[in-house]
Amino acid sequence: MDAVGIRLIVGLGNPGPEYAPTRHNVGFWFIDALAQSQAFKAEARFHGELSRLSRRGQDLRLLKPSTYMNHSGRSVAAVSRYFEIPPEQILIAHDELDLPVGTVRLKQGGGHAGHNGLRDTINLLGSRDFWRLRIGIDHPGDRSLVTGYVLGRPSRADALLIEDTLRDVEGVIDDLLDGRFQVAMNRLHRSR
């Protein structure tokens, strides 16, 4: 039996134009692509920018936390509580060092794997049961280079690969809204 679908999609990133083109902001890239021309509204009580789409007769909320990456959980938890959206109906899109560029993986639950945005979200949401859209950005090869790497811009070729991957994910949004997670995983995981 299919699960209840996604009602909130969160893109993790850092606010401000200086961070917009960086690898760490691929979660924001995804949310912006989904929203297309739909406006976001800054909401102080949610510590972020929120938009609402009606898709297939369902409300879907899109969130970009304005708290900076390391404090993303404050925004996610505020929206979750206010709209009574349980963790199982939340999808968080984030950069993933452990996946090659052009790769995306969908999973539910798990740890934070050193990702501070996920760590804070787990702590403040009080659950690991949310869905994750892991967007591959590759690894710089040495742990000491990670901060500069994630806060840097990808090459033009890598940026195009990431954008292609995000279009693939847009193609499974209806599956996610309907709770057909296995169908979405099968399509995404074999697409590249």
N, CA, C and O of each residue as an XYZ file, in Angstrom:
768
protein
N       0.836     -1.188      0.000
C       0.000      0.000      0.000
C       0.877      1.246      0.000
O       1.870      1.303      0.725
N       0.523      2.234     -0.798
C       1.304      3.455     -0.887
C       1.172      4.278      0.390
O       0.126      4.291      1.039
N       2.251      4.957      0.727
C       2.274      5.814      1.903
C       1.619      7.152      1.570
O       1.362      7.465      0.408
N       1.359      7.925      2.605
C       0.894      9.289      2.409
C       2.054     10.076      1.813
O       3.205      9.892      2.208
N       1.749     10.945      0.870
C       2.800     11.625      0.126
C       3.386     12.844      0.801
O       3.007     13.223      1.909
N       4.318     13.439      0.094
C       5.053     14.612      0.547
C       4.150     15.842      0.534
O       3.405     16.066     -0.420
N       4.225     16.640      1.604
C       3.467     17.897      1.698
C       4.369     19.111      1.852
O       3.925     20.246      1.673
N       5.640     18.876      2.185
C       6.600     19.964      2.356
C       7.925     19.545      1.736
O       8.461     18.481      2.047
N       8.450     20.401      0.848
C       9.781     20.172      0.291
C      10.657     21.331      0.728
O      10.326     22.497      0.509
N      11.776     20.994      1.347
C      12.719     21.975      1.874
C      14.010     21.878      1.071
O      14.533     20.785      0.852
N      14.508     23.002      0.645
C      15.830     23.043      0.030
C      16.793     23.637      1.031
O      16.546     24.717      1.568
N      17.893     22.943      1.288
C      18.879     23.484      2.218
C      19.891     24.325      1.455
O      20.298     23.991      0.342
N      20.285     25.420      2.084
C      21.262     26.320      1.487
C      21.516     27.491      2.403
O      21.032     27.537      3.534
N      22.273     28.426      1.905
C      22.570     29.652      2.639
C      21.937     30.830      1.903
O      22.014     30.900      0.677
N      21.312     31.755      2.632
C      20.697     32.909      1.967
C      21.754     33.907      1.483
O      22.873     33.946      1.996
N      21.382     34.693      0.506
C      22.253     35.764      0.027
C      22.853     35.467     -1.331
O      23.134     34.312     -1.653
N      23.051     36.509     -2.134
C      23.541     36.335     -3.497
C      24.941     35.735     -3.579
O      25.271     35.072     -4.562
N      25.770     35.961     -2.552
C      27.131     35.415     -2.600
C      27.143     33.892     -2.502
O      28.100     33.254     -2.941
N      26.088     33.303     -1.930
C      26.020     31.845     -1.796
C      25.191     31.181     -2.893
O      25.294     29.973     -3.103
N      24.374     31.961     -3.589
C      23.418     31.401     -4.553
C      24.040     30.428     -5.551
O      23.447     29.377     -5.796
N      25.206     30.719     -6.143
C      25.734     29.802     -7.160
C      26.634     28.686     -6.608
O      27.291     27.992     -7.383
N      26.671     28.505     -5.280
C      27.614     27.539     -4.701
C      27.032     26.131     -4.628
O      25.818     25.935     -4.681
N      27.936     25.157     -4.504
C      27.527     23.754     -4.400
C      26.621     23.517     -3.187
O      25.692     22.712     -3.248
N      26.893     24.211     -2.107
C      26.134     24.021     -0.867
C      24.668     24.430     -1.036
O      23.827     24.080     -0.208
N      24.363     25.166     -2.100
C      23.015     25.681     -2.308
C      22.213     24.898     -3.334
O      21.197     25.397     -3.818
N      22.633     23.692     -3.683
C      21.871     22.936     -4.685
C      20.454     22.625     -4.198
O      19.558     22.423     -5.018
N      20.238     22.582     -2.901
C      18.881     22.413     -2.380
C      18.002     23.598     -2.747
O      16.839     23.420     -3.109
N      18.547     24.808     -2.656
C      17.827     26.009     -3.086
C      17.593     25.978     -4.594
O      16.526     26.369     -5.067
N      18.599     25.509     -5.356
C      18.440     25.423     -6.814
C      17.207     24.579     -7.140
O      16.405     24.929     -8.006
N      17.076     23.462     -6.424
C      15.961     22.554     -6.686
C      14.620     23.214     -6.367
O      13.677     23.132     -7.154
N      14.544     23.862     -5.217
C      13.300     24.526     -4.815
C      12.937     25.625     -5.810
O      11.770     25.771     -6.176
N      13.925     26.395     -6.246
C      13.652     27.457     -7.215
C      13.154     26.883     -8.538
O      12.268     27.458     -9.170
N      13.714     25.761     -8.957
C      13.264     25.114    -10.199
C      11.823     24.632    -10.063
O      11.034     24.769    -10.998
N      11.476     24.072     -8.912
C      10.100     23.615     -8.689
C       9.109     24.775     -8.667
O       8.010     24.683     -9.212
N       9.516     25.858     -8.034
C       8.621     27.002     -7.876
C       8.388     27.722     -9.194
O       7.339     28.333     -9.396
N       9.364     27.652    -10.088
C       9.330     28.377    -11.360
C       8.979     29.829    -11.102
O       9.770     30.539    -10.479
N       7.844     30.293    -11.548
C       7.523     31.715    -11.379
C       6.750     31.996    -10.089
O       6.422     33.147     -9.803
N       6.463     30.966     -9.322
C       5.726     31.142     -8.063
C       6.582     31.945     -7.078
O       7.759     31.640     -6.884
N       6.001     32.955     -6.470
C       6.742     33.822     -5.557
C       6.920     33.160     -4.191
O       6.080     32.381     -3.741
N       8.025     33.490     -3.555
C       8.279     33.106     -2.174
C       8.000     34.314     -1.297
O       8.217     35.459     -1.695
N       7.518     34.036     -0.103
C       7.251     35.120      0.844
C       8.121     34.888      2.077
O       8.105     33.808      2.667
N       8.877     35.909      2.455
C       9.680     35.823      3.675
C       8.733     35.773      4.869
O       7.869     36.636      5.020
N       8.898     34.775      5.702
C       8.028     34.558      6.867
C       8.893     34.480      8.123
O       9.552     33.470      8.372
N       8.883     35.545      8.904
C       9.722     35.594     10.113
C       9.415     34.437     11.059
O      10.330     33.857     11.645
N       8.127     34.095     11.215
C       7.781     33.027     12.160
C       8.294     31.665     11.708
O       8.414     30.743     12.515
N       8.600     31.538     10.398
C       9.124     30.279      9.864
C      10.621     30.346      9.590
O      11.211     29.367      9.133
N      11.243     31.494      9.867
C      12.682     31.643      9.675
C      13.101     31.251      8.258
O      14.124     30.598      8.054
N      12.295     31.660      7.295
C      12.618     31.316      5.918
C      11.637     31.904      4.933
O      10.762     32.695      5.285
N      11.805     31.498      3.693
C      10.920     31.904      2.609
C      10.040     30.724      2.241
O      10.522     29.607      2.051
N       8.746     30.983      2.145
C       7.776     29.917      1.920
C       6.955     30.211      0.671
O       6.617     31.359      0.382
N       6.648     29.161     -0.052
C       5.770     29.260     -1.212
C       4.800     28.092     -1.158
O       5.098     27.047     -0.579
N       3.645     28.280     -1.762
C       2.659     27.195     -1.799
C       2.254     26.945     -3.236
O       1.910     27.871     -3.971
N       2.299     25.693     -3.624
C       1.854     25.282     -4.944
C       0.631     24.403     -4.784
O       0.484     23.693     -3.789
N      -0.230     24.457     -5.760
C      -1.313     23.492     -5.816
C      -0.968     22.569     -6.977
O      -0.861     23.004     -8.124
N      -0.802     21.327     -6.670
C      -0.392     20.359     -7.682
C      -1.245     19.121     -7.526
O      -1.309     18.522     -6.452
N      -1.897     18.747     -8.605
C      -2.765     17.570     -8.586
C      -3.825     17.688     -7.488
O      -4.210     16.697     -6.868
N      -4.289     18.924     -7.261
C      -5.329     19.158     -6.270
C      -4.837     19.120     -4.836
O      -5.643     19.127     -3.905
N      -3.517     19.080     -4.642
C      -2.952     19.026     -3.293
C      -2.098     20.268     -3.052
O      -1.467     20.795     -3.968
N      -2.091     20.720     -1.804
C      -1.180     21.798     -1.432
C       0.196     21.216     -1.186
O       0.354     20.211     -0.494
N       1.182     21.864     -1.763
C       2.578     21.498     -1.542
C       3.298     22.768     -1.140
O       3.253     23.770     -1.854
N       3.958     22.728     -0.001
C       4.706     23.891      0.458
C       6.186     23.698      0.132
O       6.737     22.604      0.258
N       6.806     24.796     -0.290
C       8.228     24.824     -0.608
C       8.886     25.797      0.358
O       8.389     26.902      0.576
N      10.009     25.380      0.937
C      10.664     26.182      1.972
C      12.145     26.328      1.684
O      12.842     25.366      1.359
N      12.608     27.582      1.816
C      14.043     27.879      1.794
C      14.372     28.547      3.135
O      14.054     29.721      3.328
N      14.998     27.825      4.056
C      15.350     28.432      5.343
C      16.286     29.623      5.152
O      17.163     29.599      4.288
N      16.098     30.649      5.952
C      16.967     31.826      5.887
C      17.920     31.864      7.080
O      18.500     32.906      7.385
N      18.074     30.747      7.737
C      18.847     30.657      8.975
C      20.302     30.284      8.752
O      21.045     30.116      9.720
N      20.723     30.152      7.517
C      22.009     29.585      7.137
C      21.969     28.089      7.419
O      21.215     27.602      8.262
N      22.798     27.398      6.688
C      22.757     25.937      6.647
C      22.759     25.294      8.033
O      21.945     24.414      8.312
N      23.665     25.726      8.894
C      23.857     25.043     10.174
C      22.672     25.150     11.130
O      22.625     24.443     12.136
N      21.723     26.022     10.828
C      20.556     26.201     11.699
C      19.241     25.967     10.940
O      18.204     26.524     11.299
N      19.292     25.154      9.908
C      18.120     24.883      9.066
C      16.966     24.270      9.842
O      15.805     24.502      9.507
N      17.263     23.500     10.862
C      16.238     22.803     11.620
C      15.214     23.727     12.254
O      14.048     23.357     12.395
N      15.633     24.920     12.633
C      14.710     25.879     13.246
C      13.561     26.186     12.277
O      12.397     26.236     12.676
N      13.897     26.387     11.023
C      12.897     26.708     10.006
C      12.024     25.492      9.682
O      10.799     25.599      9.624
N      12.656     24.345      9.472
C      11.910     23.122      9.136
C      10.933     22.771     10.250
O       9.772     22.459      9.986
N      11.399     22.821     11.492
C      10.545     22.467     12.634
C       9.382     23.448     12.779
O       8.265     23.038     13.095
N       9.633     24.738     12.552
C       8.568     25.745     12.684
C       7.453     25.493     11.668
O       6.274     25.560     12.017
N       7.811     25.207     10.422
C       6.804     24.956      9.382
C       6.079     23.646      9.654
O       4.860     23.557      9.511
N       6.837     22.636     10.046
C       6.251     21.321     10.346
C       5.201     21.421     11.449
O       4.113     20.857     11.329
N       5.527     22.133     12.513
C       4.591     22.279     13.634
C       3.364     23.102     13.228
O       2.231     22.710     13.509
N       3.587     24.230     12.575
C       2.492     25.131     12.245
C       1.460     24.468     11.324
O       0.255     24.595     11.542
N       1.934     23.769     10.308
C       1.026     23.145      9.341
C       0.721     21.683      9.670
O       0.044     20.994      8.907
N       1.227     21.220     10.813
C       0.999     19.845     11.268
C       1.405     18.826     10.198
O       0.642     17.932      9.834
N       2.628     18.997      9.717
C       3.181     18.092      8.710
C       4.173     17.169      9.411
O       5.207     17.630      9.892
N       3.873     15.871      9.476
C       4.790     14.948     10.148
C       6.065     14.733      9.327
O       6.060     14.943      8.114
N       7.148     14.319      9.973
C       8.416     14.112      9.271
C       8.294     13.219      8.031
O       8.991     13.447      7.042
N       7.429     12.220      8.069
C       7.284     11.282      6.957
C       6.736     11.952      5.702
O       6.768     11.366      4.620
N       6.231     13.182      5.843
C       5.685     13.909      4.694
C       6.561     15.106      4.300
O       6.117     16.021      3.606
N       7.807     15.073      4.761
C       8.770     16.134      4.459
C       9.897     15.553      3.616
O      10.421     14.479      3.914
N      10.265     16.277      2.559
C      11.414     15.931      1.723
C      12.421     17.069      1.842
O      12.081     18.232      1.621
N      13.654     16.734      2.189
C      14.709     17.734      2.313
C      15.744     17.483      1.230
O      16.357     16.417      1.172
N      15.931     18.478      0.373
C      16.907     18.408     -0.719
C      18.205     19.062     -0.251
O      18.197     20.190      0.242
N      19.313     18.349     -0.408
C      20.597     18.873      0.073
C      21.762     18.353     -0.771
O      21.646     17.363     -1.493
N      22.871     19.049     -0.652
C      24.094     18.642     -1.328
C      24.659     17.395     -0.656
O      24.521     17.212      0.554
N      25.293     16.542     -1.452
C      25.843     15.292     -0.930
C      27.256     15.078     -1.485
O      27.440     14.811     -2.673
N      28.239     15.202     -0.603
C      29.645     15.023     -0.973
C      29.956     13.589     -1.404
O      30.852     13.370     -2.220
N      29.236     12.627     -0.872
C      29.552     11.217     -1.117
C      28.951     10.671     -2.403
O      29.045      9.471     -2.661
N      28.336     11.523     -3.213
C      27.785     11.101     -4.502
C      28.436     11.909     -5.618
O      28.678     13.106     -5.460
N      28.719     11.266     -6.736
C      29.289     12.005     -7.868
C      28.313     13.035     -8.419
O      27.098     12.885     -8.289
N      28.848     14.069     -9.027
C      28.027     15.073     -9.694
C      27.163     14.366    -10.739
O      27.632     13.482    -11.456
N      25.897     14.771    -10.811
C      24.981     14.165    -11.768
C      24.231     12.971    -11.217
O      23.479     12.315    -11.937
N      24.438     12.686     -9.924
C      23.767     11.571     -9.267
C      22.819     12.125     -8.219
O      23.115     13.120     -7.558
N      21.681     11.470     -8.078
C      20.733     11.852     -7.038
C      20.192     10.575     -6.415
O      19.974      9.580     -7.106
N      19.980     10.610     -5.122
C      19.427      9.458     -4.416
C      18.332      9.932     -3.469
O      18.445     10.969     -2.816
N      17.278      9.141     -3.421
C      16.141      9.405     -2.554
C      16.139      8.343     -1.469
O      16.263      7.151     -1.752
N      15.999      8.777     -0.235
C      15.926      7.815      0.872
C      15.158      8.421      2.026
O      15.003      9.637      2.131
N      14.683      7.545      2.884
C      14.006      8.000      4.097
C      14.858      7.622      5.291
O      15.416      6.527      5.360
N      14.946      8.547      6.226
C      15.632      8.276      7.479
C      17.141      8.237      7.331
O      17.702      8.555      6.282
N      17.773      7.835      8.417
C      19.231      7.756      8.440
C      19.827      8.859      9.287
O      19.117      9.660      9.897
N      21.135      8.880      9.309
C      21.853      9.878     10.091
C      22.112     11.136      9.288
O      21.533     11.344      8.221
N      22.993     11.971      9.820
C      23.297     13.232      9.147
C      24.575     13.152      8.331
O      24.825     14.027      7.503
N      25.395     12.122      8.543
C      26.643     11.914      7.795
C      27.524     13.170      7.781
O      28.198     13.447      6.789
N      27.514     13.925      8.884
C      28.350     15.108      8.981
C      27.772     16.360      8.340
O      28.407     17.414      8.364
N      26.579     16.260      7.767
C      25.948     17.430      7.137
C      25.259     18.244      8.225
O      24.299     17.781      8.842
N      25.752     19.457      8.458
C      25.252     20.257      9.579
C      23.789     20.663      9.428
O      23.080     20.777     10.428
N      23.330     20.880      8.220
C      21.919     21.210      8.007
C      21.017     20.057      8.404
O      19.969     20.263      9.015
N      21.425     18.835      8.054
C      20.656     17.651      8.450
C      20.746     17.414      9.956
O      19.757     17.063     10.599
N      21.929     17.607     10.505
C      22.124     17.420     11.953
C      21.153     18.307     12.731
O      20.466     17.840     13.639
N      21.103     19.590     12.368
C      20.233     20.532     13.075
C      18.760     20.179     12.857
O      17.948     20.306     13.773
N      18.424     19.743     11.659
C      17.034     19.377     11.374
C      16.619     18.167     12.201
O      15.529     18.158     12.773
N      17.461     17.158     12.270
C      17.166     15.972     13.084
C      16.951     16.386     14.541
O      16.002     15.942     15.188
N      17.839     17.235     15.047
C      17.742     17.660     16.453
C      16.460     18.436     16.738
O      15.781     18.160     17.727
N      16.122     19.395     15.893
C      14.981     20.265     16.189
C      13.641     19.681     15.741
O      12.598     20.026     16.296
N      13.664     18.813     14.756
C      12.433     18.135     14.342
C      12.144     16.966     15.283
O      11.003     16.524     15.414
N      13.201     16.474     15.934
C      13.057     15.357     16.859
C      12.813     14.031     16.154
O      12.240     13.106     16.730
N      13.255     13.947     14.899
C      13.021     12.735     14.121
C      14.021     12.644     12.976
O      14.507     13.652     12.463
N      14.313     11.406     12.594
C      15.135     11.136     11.416
C      14.284     10.627     10.262
O      14.814     10.279      9.206
N      12.975     10.581     10.455
C      12.084      9.887      9.523
C      11.687     10.680      8.292
O      10.868     10.211      7.502
N      12.246     11.873      8.107
C      11.932     12.637      6.902
C      12.668     12.029      5.700
O      13.626     11.271      5.854
N      12.195     12.381      4.515
C      12.810     11.924      3.276
C      13.938     12.868      2.898
O      13.890     14.064      3.185
N      14.961     12.309      2.246
C      16.100     13.117      1.822
C      16.297     12.948      0.321
O      16.239     11.837     -0.207
N      16.527     14.046     -0.341
C      16.931     14.034     -1.736
C      18.394     14.439     -1.733
O      18.726     15.614     -1.572
N      19.257     13.465     -1.910
C      20.706     13.658     -1.835
C      21.215     13.993     -3.242
O      21.196     13.143     -4.132
N      21.663     15.222     -3.432
C      22.099     15.705     -4.739
C      23.625     15.698     -4.778
O      24.280     16.441     -4.046
N      24.176     14.855     -5.636
C      25.626     14.677     -5.688
C      26.380     15.907     -6.153
O      26.061     16.508     -7.179
N      27.399     16.270     -5.364
C      28.295     17.366     -5.748
C      29.749     16.890     -5.800
O      30.639     17.671     -6.139
N      30.000     15.629     -5.472
C      31.333     15.036     -5.456
C      32.125     15.523     -4.238
O      31.664     16.390     -3.495
N      33.270     14.981     -4.050
C      34.119     15.296     -2.899
C      35.430     15.869     -3.409
O      35.940     15.409     -4.430
N      35.990     16.859     -2.726
C      37.246     17.436     -3.207
C      38.447     16.519     -3.019
O      39.529     16.810     -3.530
N      38.277     15.423     -2.299
C      39.362     14.469     -2.137
C      40.068     14.522     -0.799
O      40.667     13.531     -0.381
N      40.015     15.633     -0.130
C      40.656     15.783      1.168
C      39.703     16.521      2.101
O      39.116     17.540      1.737
N      39.564     15.993      3.289
C      38.617     16.567      4.261
C      38.892     18.043      4.549
O      37.964     18.821      4.770
N      40.164     18.423      4.545
C      40.521     19.810      4.849
C      40.049     20.791      3.773
O      40.029     21.999      4.006
N      39.673     20.286      2.608
C      39.233     21.142      1.507
C      37.714     21.279      1.412
O      37.210     22.038      0.584
N      36.979     20.545      2.262
C      35.529     20.460      2.116
C      34.834     21.814      2.231
O      33.999     22.141      1.388
N      35.154     22.607      3.245
C      34.448     23.876      3.447
C      34.584     24.790      2.237
O      33.585     25.311      1.741
N      35.787     24.989      1.765
C      35.988     25.830      0.587
C      35.321     25.257     -0.656
O      34.826     25.994     -1.509
N      35.315     23.934     -0.744
C      34.716     23.268     -1.900
C      33.197     23.462     -1.932
O      32.652     23.864     -2.960
N      32.507     23.183     -0.824
C      31.046     23.305     -0.833
C      30.603     24.761     -0.966
O      29.529     25.036     -1.501
N      31.420     25.686     -0.486
C      31.075     27.103     -0.599
C      31.593     27.723     -1.901
O      31.478     28.930     -2.115
N      32.161     26.881     -2.760
C      32.646     27.342     -4.062
C      31.649     27.014     -5.163
O      30.714     26.237     -4.973
N      31.874     27.622     -6.308
C      31.018     27.389     -7.471
C      31.479     26.139     -8.211
O      32.677     25.905     -8.366
N      30.518     25.338     -8.667
C      30.901     24.200     -9.508
C      31.347     24.707    -10.882
O      31.021     25.825    -11.281
N      32.087     23.875    -11.587
C      32.442     24.217    -12.966
C      31.160     24.313    -13.786
O      30.108     23.839    -13.359
N      31.249     24.917    -14.944
C      30.061     25.037    -15.810
C      29.537     23.655    -16.169
O      28.326     23.437    -16.178
N      30.437     22.715    -16.467
C      30.016     21.353    -16.822
C      29.300     20.686    -15.655
O      28.270     20.039    -15.847
N      29.840     20.840    -14.439
C      29.200     20.248    -13.263
C      27.846     20.894    -12.981
O      26.887     20.204    -12.633
N      27.766     22.224    -13.130
C      26.498     22.921    -12.895
C      25.426     22.413    -13.863
O      24.274     22.228    -13.469
N      25.796     22.191    -15.114
C      24.837     21.671    -16.097
C      24.395     20.255    -15.743
O      23.223     19.913    -15.905
N      25.328     19.426    -15.259
C      24.971     18.070    -14.827
C      23.992     18.104    -13.658
O      23.021     17.347    -13.625
N      24.256     18.981    -12.707
C      23.366     19.107    -11.547
C      21.979     19.563    -12.007
O      20.969     19.017    -11.562
N      21.924     20.550    -12.885
C      20.637     21.044    -13.381
C      19.875     19.944    -14.124
O      18.657     19.835    -13.984
N      20.578     19.132    -14.908
C      19.934     17.993    -15.596
C      19.354     17.013    -14.589
O      18.247     16.504    -14.768
N      20.110     16.752    -13.530
C      19.661     15.839    -12.487
C      18.409     16.368    -11.794
O      17.483     15.609    -11.508
N      18.385     17.665    -11.528
C      17.225     18.268    -10.868
C      15.990     18.188    -11.755
O      14.879     18.036    -11.246
N      16.160     18.286    -13.069
C      15.023     18.102    -13.985
C      14.486     16.680    -13.895
O      13.275     16.467    -13.966
N      15.383     15.700    -13.738
C      14.938     14.312    -13.547
C      14.054     14.203    -12.306
O      13.033     13.516    -12.323
N      14.447     14.880    -11.235
C      13.675     14.827     -9.990
C      12.312     15.491    -10.179
O      11.308     15.004     -9.661
N      12.273     16.598    -10.917
C      10.986     17.251    -11.179
C      10.010     16.274    -11.827
O       8.800     16.375    -11.627
N      10.538     15.330    -12.601
C       9.695     14.340    -13.268
C       9.059     13.314    -12.350
O       8.158     12.587    -12.769
N       9.514     13.239    -11.092
C       8.927     12.265    -10.157
C       8.165     12.945     -9.017
O       7.741     12.276     -8.074
N       7.990     14.253     -9.094
C       7.297     14.974     -8.018
C       5.895     14.427     -7.798
O       5.472     14.263     -6.653
N       5.169     14.142     -8.873
C       3.809     13.610     -8.702
C       3.829     12.268     -7.963
O       2.943     11.993     -7.155
N       4.833     11.439     -8.237
C       4.967     10.169     -7.503
C       5.177     10.442     -6.011
O       4.597      9.763     -5.163
N       6.003     11.433     -5.699
C       6.271     11.763     -4.295
C       5.029     12.307     -3.598
O       4.776     11.992     -2.435
N       4.257     13.124     -4.311
C       3.026     13.662     -3.728
C       2.004     12.566     -3.459
O       1.228     12.648     -2.507
N       2.012     11.550     -4.297
C       1.056     10.446     -4.153
C       1.567      9.330     -3.244
O       0.870      8.338     -3.031
N       2.788      9.485     -2.704
C       3.332      8.465     -1.811
C       3.900      7.256     -2.526
O       4.088      6.208     -1.907
N       4.177      7.377     -3.814
C       4.766      6.258     -4.576
C       6.289      6.395     -4.544
O       6.930      6.649     -5.564
N       6.841      6.220     -3.357
C       8.265      6.449     -3.151
C       9.136      5.426     -3.871
O      10.184      5.777     -4.413
N       8.718      4.178     -3.881
C       9.516      3.157     -4.555
C       9.564      3.406     -6.064
O      10.602      3.213     -6.698
N       8.447      3.831     -6.627
C       8.410      4.172     -8.060
C       9.383      5.316     -8.338
O      10.159      5.263     -9.292
N       9.336      6.349     -7.495
C      10.237      7.496     -7.663
C      11.691      7.057     -7.547
O      12.526      7.461     -8.357
N      12.001      6.236     -6.549
C      13.375      5.757     -6.376
C      13.836      4.964     -7.588
O      14.950      5.155     -8.077
N      12.982      4.079     -8.068
C      13.358      3.266     -9.229
C      13.683      4.151    -10.426
O      14.664      3.914    -11.131
N      12.871      5.157    -10.651
C      13.101      6.051    -11.794
C      14.357      6.891    -11.611
O      15.145      7.044    -12.544
N      14.544      7.430    -10.426
C      15.705      8.299    -10.192
C      17.017      7.520    -10.161
O      18.018      7.961    -10.726
N      17.010      6.389     -9.517
C      18.254      5.670     -9.303
C      18.749      4.982    -10.560
O      19.928      4.637    -10.644
N      17.886      4.774    -11.531
C      18.359      4.172    -12.777
C      18.585      5.208    -13.873
O      19.118      4.884    -14.934
N      18.176      6.466    -13.617
C      18.252      7.475    -14.668
C      19.691      7.903    -14.982
O      19.950      8.460    -16.049
N      20.602      7.652    -14.084
C      22.007      8.054    -14.334
C      22.955      6.961    -13.894
O      24.170      7.110    -14.022
